[in-house]
Amino acid sequence: MGHIFLYGPSGAGKSTIGKILAQNLKLPFVDSDQIIESNAGLSIPDIMTEYGEAGLREIETAALKQIVNDRESVLALGGGALLRESNRALVEGCGKVLLLNASLSTLSERLQQDQHQRPLLAGDLKSKLTTYLNGRAEHYGSFPLRIDVDGKTPEQIVHGVQVLLGRYHLSEMGDYDVMVVQ
């Protein structure tokens, strides 16, 4: 059936949603940032400091090539992973990409509470986040499969994702996957 790639801005909930979705579908969950960090032997902030954003994107591309060859899974992608057309073509050829869409206020609230360092958002969070979202608005808007996350619980979002994808895993009379085609 192919991978399920969760994409969107920092703070949209890709990892949280991905873990629950993977559990519901009995698939492994992969966070691309963890693969990048493992491959580089450095944290994302340290990669940014040492190699800059261009260096991070090179390491990210190599990680994506590695990830898509692994078994079917639910993957949380970094917020800029698909800015490169070659990365986008690679993942779209291996599964479905679903954009998690969140408002500035939702993202700001979530990221203020987040312990992770986000190098592209360092400094005045609201200002940086506004610039970040404005710069990527057209890119994020180009993904046809999308779900709004504002005001919803993770479980509600996962349910919406499964309805949107038409994908379920049942285990009443043995384990099997179900695709609902509309």
Steps between C-alpha positions, in 0.01 A plus 500: 500500500797732541639729765296773667700824524383767744620846402448858610652776708684454827249451779219363281511169688664269246676284759205484739252418223746264332547285809125457553431440130779241482357322803149499348630361170748258662789662313837621623539872570808682371599858581727622219678740740613202710640327190678820397651542846604135517662508156682829567594421859380850588177664615302708248610826671864384487466404132361849431786663688769291332362463147219757466158438354645386165705234678198387697301464178775280347499271803119502495491391134731207575280402796184511285661272243581257781154523661292435188684172442404370843175319569169681480462745788357827627761773473520846653697727267680819592311819415724573200580147384297531181615846395733322259298375205711183483411416862134565433501280188680225694248481785194553281620203293513282812176585678257769604603841634256658742546861609409589857378858481505721810441869562768740622340515845488120536860461389618785720327355805637151439855611424520721809436187709734279296839402642657429158734756352383621161791684335289669231270641770764617749446848640167683489275197446189679374694713252712208378196275475307761298791535257541120484130443421481784247808367323356150475130581449497423128705184551278367780191601304608282207430173686154366413465269802473721806332512836453796732619428853379814681278429800509122455638228725767270359245218486257717298780592260605136456139401434480776237825380343371143480172616346688720251732214404225237526746278682433276800641189664253243630572206727169339582551183294875518446710803416435673171509845346199667344493773237176687447487650152259785444 
